[in-house]
Amino acid sequence: MSATGGLIDLAVPGVRGLQPYPPGKPIEELEREYGVQGAIKLASNENPLGPSPRVLAALERAAPAIARYPDGGGFALKNAIARHYGVDPECVTLGNGSNDILELAARSFAGVGDEVVFSEHAFAIYPIVTQAVGARAVVVAARHWGHDLDAMQRAVTARTKLVFIANPNNPTGTWLERVTLKRFLEEVPDRVIVVLDEAYFEYVDESSYPNGIKWIGEHPNLLVTRTFSKAYGLAGLRVGFGASSAALADLLNRVRQPFNVNSLAQVAALAALEDSDHLERACRMNREGMRQLTEGFRRLGLSFIPSVGNFVSVELPLPGREVYERLLRQGVIVRPLDNYGMPRHLRVTVGLPQENQRFLEALAKAIAASG
Ligand SMILES: *Cc1c(COP(=O)(O)O)cnc(C)c1O
C-alpha cells in the first residue's frame, strides 16, 4: 500500500472522514497529565450521587454468574421496563447505552444516498452515526440555541430516512413543548423514522414537557430512547433502551449484537428502576445545584442558556477552550463546546454542592486571569 493511501482507502467512504466522539476527560488522565490531585469532573453529565445502594447490592449478588452469557433477550429487564412505562415488552429494545439504540436506528434505516435530519448544536452522536452509515447529514440551523422544528420539517425530503430530536437537547439544555412536538409527529411523513432522544427525561420538571413514550401507539415510525446513564447513575455499565412500535423494535433487534447488554448492566438497571427514592434525591439535588450554578453565573455577570437537564452551558468573555484549559490547571474538568459550533461556551454538569462551589471559584479565577 502507498504511504498516502494505505488502510484509510480501504475504509468505506463515510468512515474515511469520520472524527471520533470526543468524550469528557477522565479524572485519572487529568491528574496524570497536569500533576494535580483531587480533581473533579463535571464534564459528562454523570450523576454526582452515584448509583442507588440497591444497585450495588444487586451487583454483588449477580457477580458470581458472570462466567455465563447474559440473557440475550433481556427478559427480566425488558419486562420491568414495559411495566414501568406501560408498554408491551415487544416494544422495548435494550441497548448498550442509548447510544447503541441511536446507532441501531441509523444502521437499520439509513444508507448511502439517504438523508438524516438533525439540529445544529445537537448531540454529537447524530452526525457520527449518520456519516458512519454513509448517509448525508442535513443540519438545520438552531433557533435560540434549540431545535427549530418548523425548519426541520421543511428540511425533510423524499430522501429523508431519519430525524433525530433531542428533548431536552445536549449540550444546550433547551427543550420542546408537547404541542410543538406532537404537531411535528403529525406532519412528518410516516416513512420517516423519528428518533426522540429523551436521555434527560427524569430531570425535566416542566408541565408542558411531553413523555414521548405515550405516543408510540399512535406513531409506528417513532422511536423514543432513554438511558440509565444519567439520572439513574449507571453510565459506566452502559445500558439504555428504545421504546417504539413492535414492528420498529423487531427491525432494531435484527441488527443489534445478540448480547449487547451485559448481565451486570441488566441486573443493575432492574434494581435502579425499583428505587424511585434514589431517583427523586438525584433530581432534587440537581434542581438545587442548577440554582447554585446559575446564581453563580449571574454574580459573575455571565449569561447562560436556561437548561432543564443536569448540565448548563455558560457563555464566556474569552474562548471556551482557553477557559477550559485554565480550569484543568485548577483540577476542574468541564466540557468545551467548539466541536458543537459553540466556541464561546462551556458546558458544566451539575455536581455535588461543594463541587459546584469549587467550579464557580475556579471559573471566577479563570476569567479574571489576563492572557
Ligand atoms: C448522554 C446522552 C445519551 C446517552 O448516552 P448513553 O450513555 O449511551 O445512554 C443520549 N443522548 C444524549 C442527548 C445524551 O446527552
The ligand as an SDF file (V2000), in Angstrom:
LIG
                    3D

 15 15  0  0  0  0  0  0  0  0999 V2000
  -25.7580   11.1200   27.4000 C   0  0  0  0  0  0  0  0  0  0  0  0
  -26.6600   11.1650   26.2360 C   0  0  0  0  0  0  0  0  0  0  0  0
  -27.1490    9.9940   25.6640 C   0  0  0  0  0  0  0  0  0  0  0  0
  -26.9540    8.6540   26.2020 C   0  0  0  0  0  0  0  0  0  0  0  0
  -25.8120    8.1160   26.4190 O   0  0  0  0  0  0  0  0  0  0  0  0
  -25.7330    6.5760   26.8330 P   0  0  0  0  0  0  0  0  0  0  0  0
  -24.8070    6.5930   27.9780 O   0  0  0  0  0  0  0  0  0  0  0  0
  -25.2320    5.8810   25.6320 O   0  0  0  0  0  0  0  0  0  0  0  0
  -27.0990    6.1150   27.1960 O   0  0  0  0  0  0  0  0  0  0  0  0
  -28.0260   10.0870   24.6120 C   0  0  0  0  0  0  0  0  0  0  0  0
  -28.4100   11.2620   24.1360 N   0  0  0  0  0  0  0  0  0  0  0  0
  -27.9880   12.4170   24.6670 C   0  0  0  0  0  0  0  0  0  0  0  0
  -28.5020   13.6700   24.1210 C   0  0  0  0  0  0  0  0  0  0  0  0
  -27.0880   12.3980   25.7220 C   0  0  0  0  0  0  0  0  0  0  0  0
  -26.6370   13.5360   26.2060 O   0  0  0  0  0  0  0  0  0  0  0  0
  1  2  1  0
  2  3  1  0
  2 14  2  0
  3  4  1  0
  3 10  2  0
  4  5  1  0
  5  6  1  0
  6  7  2  0
  6  8  1  0
  6  9  1  0
 10 11  1  0
 11 12  2  0
 12 13  1  0
 12 14  1  0
 14 15  1  0
M  END
$$$$
